[in-house]
Amino acid sequence: MNEMSPLPRPANPSEGRVRKPDWIRVKAPTSEGFAATRALMRSKSLTTVCEEAACPNIGECWSKKHATVMILGDTCTRACAFCNVKTGMPRAVDPMEPENVADAAAQMGLSHIVVTSVDRDDLPDGGAKQFVKVIEAIRRSNPTTTIEILTPDFRNKHEQAVEMIVAARPDVYNHNLETVPRLYPTIRPGARYYASLRLLETVKKLDPSIFTKSGIMLGLGEERLEVHQVMDDMRSADVDFLTMGQYLQPTPRHTKVIEFVTPQAFGSYGAIARAKGFLLVASSPLTRSSYHAGDDFAKMRDARAAKLAKVTAAV
């Protein structure tokens, strides 16, 4: 149990489910911007992780015409205990998807786009080529749009997959560790903690100019010192940006929330992470990987410039 936050209280003792505190509740999306974004995604036959993962920030983001596109279909080959994306045998890769993503980015006028995907263990490259095609399509039609990708771990094929994607030069390469190593067997059984860590390290070795980013969920039963160790592991892999947010149980069949970490505890974790040397840290109950991604990219770029200026001045 996290020492920095109180024990949860069940909403119904027979179910053992946890009542959401006031700080985690959000309003249902009803704006015109939300409807317009949904209509655009449908017209381009695009899937968004905002919907598939039941993100609590969908109303705010879509009202501002910000959406995280999920390529390679809506069906994942894995079944992580925390994730709301459906599991099964995916359909064939859509050859029109890269152009559709680029068209949607142009129509939305995005200055920064986040592209993620389901796990595609059925594909020889894990879907890496499709990421490359999407990056290239966006660059052709939206040359000033900065591109952030959030990839799976490309299990057993990550080095070739990562080399391929890094060569396409996304501005930000994100891969989430999700939780502490001890909880992987139950929370993320199809993945390996140190393989994900090596993926992030590989990106930096191949191209140090690409920003790297990773995130974890809190409230799954992790200990405070375990979270600190994950921070240290990320810094050893030279990760630039750390995100930390509250895990929310999407359905009764998913793993339960062990605790709701308080905003104050998130603030303390954020302060510790910044002291460890991350260029940028986002830490709050509603923080998600792509929440405010465009604004955060600008902050991260400025932070790197300031750091380099300081080093140059010292020399």
C-alpha positions as a Markdown table, in Angstrom:
| # | Residue | x | y | z |
|---|---|---|---|---|
| 1 | Met | 0.0 | 0.0 | 0.0 |
| 2 | Asn | 1.2 | 3.5 | -0.8 |
| 3 | Glu | 2.3 | 5.1 | 2.4 |
| 4 | Met | 1.4 | 8.6 | 1.1 |
| 5 | Ser | -2.3 | 8.1 | 0.7 |
| 6 | Pro | -5.3 | 6.7 | 2.7 |
| 7 | Leu | -6.9 | 3.3 | 2.5 |
| 8 | Pro | -9.8 | 3.1 | 0.0 |
| 9 | Arg | -13.3 | 2.5 | 1.2 |
| 10 | Pro | -15.5 | 0.0 | -0.7 |
| 11 | Ala | -18.6 | 1.4 | -2.3 |
| 12 | Asn | -20.4 | -1.9 | -1.8 |
| 13 | Pro | -18.8 | -4.4 | 0.6 |
| 14 | Ser | -20.3 | -7.3 | -1.3 |
| 15 | Glu | -18.6 | -6.2 | -4.5 |
| 16 | Gly | -15.4 | -4.9 | -2.9 |
| 17 | Arg | -15.3 | -2.0 | -5.4 |
| 18 | Val | -13.9 | 1.3 | -4.5 |
| 19 | Arg | -15.9 | 4.6 | -4.5 |
| 20 | Lys | -14.3 | 7.3 | -6.6 |
| 21 | Pro | -13.3 | 10.4 | -4.6 |
| 22 | Asp | -14.4 | 13.8 | -5.8 |
| 23 | Trp | -11.0 | 14.7 | -7.3 |
| 24 | Ile | -11.3 | 11.9 | -9.9 |
| 25 | Arg | -14.8 | 12.6 | -11.2 |
| 26 | Val | -15.3 | 14.3 | -14.6 |
| 27 | Lys | -18.3 | 15.5 | -16.5 |
| 28 | Ala | -19.9 | 13.6 | -19.4 |
| 29 | Pro | -18.8 | 15.0 | -22.8 |
| 30 | Thr | -21.6 | 17.0 | -24.5 |
| 31 | Ser | -19.8 | 19.8 | -26.4 |
| 32 | Glu | -20.0 | 20.5 | -30.1 |
| 33 | Gly | -16.3 | 20.0 | -30.4 |
| 34 | Phe | -16.6 | 16.6 | -29.0 |
| 35 | Ala | -19.3 | 15.6 | -31.5 |
| 36 | Ala | -17.2 | 17.1 | -34.4 |
| 37 | Thr | -14.1 | 15.1 | -33.4 |
| 38 | Arg | -16.1 | 11.9 | -33.1 |
| 39 | Ala | -17.7 | 12.5 | -36.5 |
| 40 | Leu | -14.3 | 13.1 | -38.1 |
| 41 | Met | -12.8 | 9.9 | -36.6 |
| 42 | Arg | -15.8 | 7.9 | -37.9 |
| 43 | Ser | -15.6 | 9.4 | -41.4 |
| 44 | Lys | -11.9 | 8.4 | -41.6 |
| 45 | Ser | -12.6 | 4.9 | -40.2 |
| 46 | Leu | -10.1 | 5.7 | -37.4 |
| 47 | Thr | -10.0 | 4.2 | -33.9 |
| 48 | Thr | -9.0 | 6.3 | -30.9 |
| 49 | Val | -7.5 | 5.1 | -27.6 |
| 50 | Cys | -9.5 | 7.8 | -26.0 |
| 51 | Glu | -12.7 | 5.7 | -26.6 |
| 52 | Glu | -11.2 | 2.2 | -26.5 |
| 53 | Ala | -9.4 | 2.8 | -23.2 |
| 54 | Ala | -12.3 | 4.7 | -21.7 |
| 55 | Cys | -10.1 | 7.8 | -20.9 |
| 56 | Pro | -11.7 | 10.1 | -18.3 |
| 57 | Asn | -10.3 | 13.2 | -20.2 |
| 58 | Ile | -12.1 | 12.4 | -23.5 |
| 59 | Gly | -14.6 | 15.2 | -23.0 |
| 60 | Glu | -12.0 | 17.9 | -22.4 |
| 61 | Cys | -9.6 | 16.7 | -25.1 |
| 62 | Trp | -12.1 | 16.1 | -27.9 |
| 63 | Ser | -13.9 | 19.4 | -27.2 |
| 64 | Lys | -10.5 | 21.0 | -28.1 |
| 65 | Lys | -10.2 | 18.7 | -31.2 |
| 66 | His | -7.3 | 16.7 | -29.6 |
| 67 | Ala | -7.5 | 13.0 | -30.1 |
| 68 | Thr | -5.0 | 10.1 | -29.8 |
| 69 | Val | -5.3 | 7.9 | -32.9 |
| 70 | Met | -4.9 | 4.1 | -32.3 |
| 71 | Ile | -3.6 | 2.4 | -35.5 |
| 72 | Leu | -3.5 | -1.3 | -36.5 |
| 73 | Gly | -7.2 | -1.8 | -35.6 |
| 74 | Asp | -9.2 | -2.0 | -32.4 |
| 75 | Thr | -8.3 | -5.6 | -31.3 |
| 76 | Cys | -5.3 | -6.4 | -29.2 |
| 77 | Thr | -3.4 | -9.8 | -29.2 |
| 78 | Arg | -2.9 | -9.4 | -25.4 |
| 79 | Ala | -5.1 | -9.2 | -22.4 |
| 80 | Cys | -3.6 | -6.9 | -19.8 |
| 81 | Ala | -5.6 | -6.8 | -16.6 |
| 82 | Phe | -5.9 | -3.0 | -16.6 |
| 83 | Cys | -6.8 | -2.3 | -20.3 |
| 84 | Asn | -10.2 | -1.9 | -21.8 |
| 85 | Val | -9.2 | -2.5 | -25.4 |
| 86 | Lys | -10.7 | -5.8 | -26.6 |
| 87 | Thr | -8.6 | -8.9 | -27.1 |
| 88 | Gly | -8.8 | -11.3 | -30.0 |
| 89 | Met | -7.5 | -12.0 | -33.5 |
| 90 | Pro | -7.1 | -8.6 | -35.2 |
| 91 | Arg | -8.2 | -7.9 | -38.8 |
| 92 | Ala | -5.8 | -7.3 | -41.6 |
| 93 | Val | -3.8 | -4.0 | -41.5 |
| 94 | Asp | -5.7 | -1.2 | -43.4 |
| 95 | Pro | -3.4 | 0.1 | -46.2 |
| 96 | Met | -5.4 | 3.4 | -46.2 |
| 97 | Glu | -4.9 | 4.0 | -42.5 |
| 98 | Pro | -1.7 | 6.2 | -42.8 |
| 99 | Glu | -3.3 | 8.6 | -45.2 |
| 100 | Asn | -6.5 | 8.7 | -43.2 |
| 101 | Val | -4.5 | 9.6 | -40.1 |
| 102 | Ala | -2.7 | 12.3 | -42.0 |
| 103 | Asp | -6.0 | 13.7 | -43.4 |
| 104 | Ala | -7.6 | 13.8 | -39.9 |
| 105 | Ala | -4.6 | 15.6 | -38.5 |
| 106 | Ala | -4.8 | 18.2 | -41.3 |
| 107 | Gln | -8.6 | 18.7 | -40.9 |
| 108 | Met | -8.2 | 19.1 | -37.1 |
| 109 | Gly | -5.3 | 21.6 | -37.6 |
| 110 | Leu | -3.1 | 19.7 | -35.2 |
| 111 | Ser | 0.2 | 21.2 | -34.3 |
| 112 | His | 1.1 | 18.0 | -32.4 |
| 113 | Ile | -0.4 | 14.5 | -32.9 |
| 114 | Val | -0.1 | 11.4 | -30.7 |
| 115 | Val | -0.3 | 8.0 | -32.5 |
| 116 | Thr | -0.5 | 4.7 | -30.6 |
| 117 | Ser | -1.6 | 1.1 | -31.4 |
| 118 | Val | -2.8 | -2.1 | -30.1 |
| 119 | Asp | -0.3 | -5.0 | -29.6 |
| 120 | Arg | 0.0 | -6.9 | -32.8 |
| 121 | Asp | 2.0 | -10.0 | -31.9 |
| 122 | Asp | 0.5 | -11.7 | -35.0 |
| 123 | Leu | 2.6 | -9.4 | -37.3 |
| 124 | Pro | 6.2 | -10.3 | -38.2 |
| 125 | Asp | 7.3 | -6.7 | -37.3 |
| 126 | Gly | 4.7 | -6.1 | -34.5 |
| 127 | Gly | 3.2 | -3.3 | -36.6 |
| 128 | Ala | 6.4 | -1.2 | -36.8 |
| 129 | Lys | 6.1 | -0.6 | -40.6 |
| 130 | Gln | 2.6 | 0.8 | -40.1 |
| 131 | Phe | 4.0 | 3.3 | -37.6 |
| 132 | Val | 6.6 | 4.3 | -40.1 |
| 133 | Lys | 4.0 | 4.8 | -42.9 |
| 134 | Val | 1.9 | 6.9 | -40.6 |
| 135 | Ile | 4.8 | 9.1 | -39.6 |
| 136 | Glu | 5.7 | 9.6 | -43.3 |
| 137 | Ala | 2.2 | 10.3 | -44.3 |
| 138 | Ile | 1.8 | 13.0 | -41.6 |
| 139 | Arg | 5.1 | 14.6 | -42.6 |
| 140 | Arg | 4.0 | 14.8 | -46.3 |
| 141 | Ser | 0.7 | 16.5 | -45.6 |
| 142 | Asn | 1.5 | 18.3 | -42.3 |
| 143 | Pro | 5.2 | 19.1 | -42.3 |
| 144 | Thr | 5.0 | 21.4 | -39.3 |
| 145 | Thr | 3.0 | 19.0 | -37.1 |
| 146 | Thr | 5.2 | 17.4 | -34.4 |
| 147 | Ile | 4.7 | 13.6 | -34.0 |
| 148 | Glu | 4.5 | 11.6 | -30.8 |
| 149 | Ile | 4.2 | 7.9 | -31.0 |
| 150 | Leu | 3.2 | 5.5 | -28.1 |
| 151 | Thr | 4.3 | 2.0 | -29.1 |
| 152 | Pro | 3.8 | -1.5 | -27.7 |
| 153 | Asp | 6.9 | -3.4 | -26.6 |
| 154 | Phe | 7.3 | -5.3 | -29.9 |
| 155 | Arg | 7.9 | -8.5 | -27.9 |
| 156 | Asn | 10.8 | -10.6 | -29.3 |
| 157 | Lys | 11.3 | -8.2 | -32.1 |
| 158 | His | 11.9 | -4.9 | -30.5 |
| 159 | Glu | 15.4 | -4.0 | -31.8 |
| 160 | Gln | 14.5 | -4.3 | -35.5 |
| 161 | Ala | 11.1 | -2.6 | -34.9 |
| 162 | Val | 12.6 | 0.3 | -32.9 |
| 163 | Glu | 15.4 | 0.8 | -35.5 |
| 164 | Met | 12.8 | 1.1 | -38.2 |
| 165 | Ile | 10.7 | 3.6 | -36.3 |
| 166 | Val | 13.6 | 5.7 | -35.0 |
| 167 | Ala | 14.9 | 6.0 | -38.6 |
| 168 | Ala | 11.5 | 7.7 | -39.4 |
| 169 | Arg | 12.4 | 10.3 | -36.7 |
| 170 | Pro | 9.3 | 10.9 | -34.6 |
| 171 | Asp | 9.7 | 13.9 | -32.3 |
| 172 | Val | 8.7 | 11.9 | -29.2 |
| 173 | Tyr | 8.9 | 8.2 | -28.6 |
| 174 | Asn | 6.7 | 7.0 | -25.8 |
| 175 | His | 6.5 | 3.5 | -24.3 |
| 176 | Asn | 4.8 | 3.0 | -21.0 |
| 177 | Leu | 6.2 | 0.8 | -18.2 |
| 178 | Glu | 2.7 | 0.9 | -16.7 |
| 179 | Thr | 3.5 | -0.4 | -13.2 |
| 180 | Val | 6.3 | -1.6 | -10.9 |
| 181 | Pro | 8.2 | -4.9 | -11.8 |
| 182 | Arg | 6.6 | -6.9 | -9.0 |
| 183 | Leu | 3.1 | -6.4 | -10.4 |
| 184 | Tyr | 3.9 | -7.4 | -14.0 |
| 185 | Pro | 2.8 | -11.1 | -13.6 |
| 186 | Thr | -0.7 | -10.0 | -12.7 |
| 187 | Ile | -1.1 | -6.6 | -14.3 |
| 188 | Arg | 0.9 | -6.9 | -17.5 |
| 189 | Pro | 1.5 | -10.7 | -17.9 |
| 190 | Gly | 2.3 | -10.6 | -21.7 |
| 191 | Ala | 5.2 | -8.1 | -21.2 |
| 192 | Arg | 8.5 | -7.9 | -19.4 |
| 193 | Tyr | 9.6 | -4.9 | -17.4 |
| 194 | Tyr | 13.2 | -4.9 | -18.3 |
| 195 | Ala | 12.5 | -5.5 | -22.0 |
| 196 | Ser | 10.4 | -2.4 | -22.0 |
| 197 | Leu | 13.1 | -0.5 | -20.2 |
| 198 | Arg | 15.7 | -1.7 | -22.8 |
| 199 | Leu | 13.4 | -0.5 | -25.6 |
| 200 | Leu | 13.4 | 3.0 | -24.2 |
| 201 | Glu | 17.2 | 2.8 | -23.8 |
| 202 | Thr | 17.6 | 1.6 | -27.4 |
| 203 | Val | 15.7 | 4.7 | -28.7 |
| 204 | Lys | 18.1 | 7.0 | -27.0 |
| 205 | Lys | 21.2 | 5.1 | -28.2 |
| 206 | Leu | 20.0 | 5.2 | -31.8 |
| 207 | Asp | 19.0 | 8.8 | -31.8 |
| 208 | Pro | 19.6 | 11.0 | -28.7 |
| 209 | Ser | 17.7 | 13.9 | -30.2 |
| 210 | Ile | 14.4 | 12.1 | -30.0 |
| 211 | Phe | 12.5 | 12.8 | -26.8 |
| 212 | Thr | 11.6 | 9.7 | -24.8 |
| 213 | Lys | 8.6 | 9.4 | -22.5 |
| 214 | Ser | 7.1 | 6.7 | -20.3 |
| 215 | Gly | 4.4 | 6.5 | -17.7 |
| 216 | Ile | 3.0 | 4.4 | -14.9 |
| 217 | Met | -0.3 | 4.0 | -13.2 |
| 218 | Leu | -0.7 | 4.3 | -9.4 |
| 219 | Gly | -3.3 | 2.7 | -7.2 |
| 220 | Leu | -2.5 | -0.9 | -8.2 |
| 221 | Gly | -0.9 | -1.8 | -4.9 |
| 222 | Glu | 2.6 | -0.5 | -5.6 |
| 223 | Glu | 4.8 | 0.5 | -2.7 |
| 224 | Arg | 6.2 | 4.0 | -2.5 |
| 225 | Leu | 9.9 | 2.9 | -2.7 |
| 226 | Glu | 9.0 | 0.7 | -5.7 |
| 227 | Val | 7.8 | 3.8 | -7.5 |
| 228 | His | 11.0 | 5.6 | -6.7 |
| 229 | Gln | 13.0 | 2.6 | -8.1 |
| 230 | Val | 11.0 | 2.9 | -11.4 |
| 231 | Met | 11.9 | 6.5 | -11.6 |
| 232 | Asp | 15.6 | 5.6 | -11.1 |
| 233 | Asp | 15.3 | 2.9 | -13.8 |
| 234 | Met | 13.8 | 5.4 | -16.2 |
| 235 | Arg | 16.6 | 7.9 | -15.6 |
| 236 | Ser | 19.2 | 5.2 | -16.1 |
| 237 | Ala | 17.6 | 4.7 | -19.6 |
| 238 | Asp | 17.7 | 8.5 | -20.1 |
| 239 | Val | 13.9 | 8.9 | -20.3 |
| 240 | Asp | 13.1 | 12.6 | -20.6 |
| 241 | Phe | 9.4 | 12.7 | -19.6 |
| 242 | Leu | 7.6 | 10.8 | -16.9 |
| 243 | Thr | 3.8 | 10.7 | -16.5 |
| 244 | Met | 2.0 | 9.3 | -13.5 |
| 245 | Gly | -1.8 | 8.9 | -13.2 |
| 246 | Gln | -4.4 | 7.1 | -11.2 |
| 247 | Tyr | -5.5 | 3.7 | -12.4 |
| 248 | Leu | -9.2 | 3.5 | -12.9 |
| 249 | Gln | -11.0 | 0.1 | -13.2 |
| 250 | Pro | -12.8 | 0.2 | -16.6 |
| 251 | Thr | -15.2 | -2.7 | -15.9 |
| 252 | Pro | -15.9 | -5.2 | -13.1 |
| 253 | Arg | -13.8 | -7.9 | -14.9 |
| 254 | His | -10.6 | -5.8 | -14.8 |
| 255 | Thr | -8.2 | -5.6 | -12.0 |
| 256 | Lys | -9.6 | -3.7 | -9.0 |
| 257 | Val | -8.3 | -0.3 | -7.8 |
| 258 | Ile | -6.4 | -1.0 | -4.6 |
| 259 | Glu | -6.3 | 2.7 | -3.6 |
| 260 | Phe | -7.0 | 6.2 | -4.8 |
| 261 | Val | -3.8 | 8.1 | -4.5 |
| 262 | Thr | -4.4 | 11.7 | -3.3 |
| 263 | Pro | -3.5 | 14.7 | -5.4 |
| 264 | Gln | -1.1 | 15.7 | -2.6 |
| 265 | Ala | 0.7 | 12.3 | -2.9 |
| 266 | Phe | 0.9 | 12.7 | -6.7 |
| 267 | Gly | 2.4 | 16.2 | -6.1 |
| 268 | Ser | 5.0 | 14.6 | -3.8 |
| 269 | Tyr | 5.9 | 12.0 | -6.4 |
| 270 | Gly | 6.2 | 14.7 | -9.0 |
| 271 | Ala | 8.6 | 16.7 | -6.9 |
| 272 | Ile | 10.8 | 13.6 | -6.3 |
| 273 | Ala | 10.8 | 12.8 | -10.0 |
| 274 | Arg | 11.8 | 16.3 | -10.9 |
| 275 | Ala | 14.7 | 16.1 | -8.4 |
| 276 | Lys | 15.9 | 13.0 | -10.1 |
| 277 | Gly | 16.5 | 14.9 | -13.3 |
| 278 | Phe | 13.6 | 14.3 | -15.7 |
| 279 | Leu | 13.2 | 17.1 | -18.2 |
| 280 | Leu | 9.4 | 17.1 | -17.6 |
| 281 | Val | 7.1 | 15.4 | -15.1 |
| 282 | Ala | 3.3 | 15.2 | -15.2 |
| 283 | Ser | 1.8 | 13.7 | -12.0 |
| 284 | Ser | -1.8 | 14.0 | -11.1 |
| 285 | Pro | -4.8 | 11.6 | -10.7 |
| 286 | Leu | -6.1 | 12.4 | -14.2 |
| 287 | Thr | -2.8 | 12.5 | -16.0 |
| 288 | Arg | -2.6 | 10.2 | -19.0 |
| 289 | Ser | 0.1 | 9.5 | -21.5 |
| 290 | Ser | -1.3 | 11.9 | -24.1 |
| 291 | Tyr | -3.1 | 14.4 | -21.9 |
| 292 | His | -2.0 | 17.9 | -22.8 |
| 293 | Ala | 0.7 | 16.3 | -25.0 |
| 294 | Gly | 1.1 | 19.3 | -27.3 |
| 295 | Asp | 1.7 | 21.7 | -24.5 |
| 296 | Asp | 4.0 | 19.3 | -22.7 |
| 297 | Phe | 6.1 | 18.8 | -25.9 |
| 298 | Ala | 6.7 | 22.6 | -26.0 |
| 299 | Lys | 7.6 | 22.6 | -22.4 |
| 300 | Met | 10.0 | 19.6 | -22.8 |
| 301 | Arg | 11.7 | 21.3 | -25.8 |
| 302 | Asp | 12.2 | 24.5 | -23.8 |
| 303 | Ala | 13.5 | 22.5 | -20.9 |
| 304 | Arg | 16.1 | 20.8 | -23.1 |
| 305 | Ala | 17.2 | 24.1 | -24.6 |
| 306 | Ala | 17.6 | 25.7 | -21.2 |
| 307 | Lys | 19.6 | 22.7 | -20.0 |
| 308 | Leu | 21.9 | 22.8 | -23.0 |
| 309 | Ala | 22.3 | 26.6 | -22.5 |
| 310 | Lys | 23.3 | 26.0 | -18.9 |
| 311 | Val | 25.9 | 23.4 | -19.9 |
| 312 | Thr | 27.3 | 25.6 | -22.6 |
| 313 | Ala | 27.6 | 28.5 | -20.2 |
| 314 | Ala | 29.4 | 26.4 | -17.6 |
| 315 | Val | 32.0 | 25.4 | -20.3 |
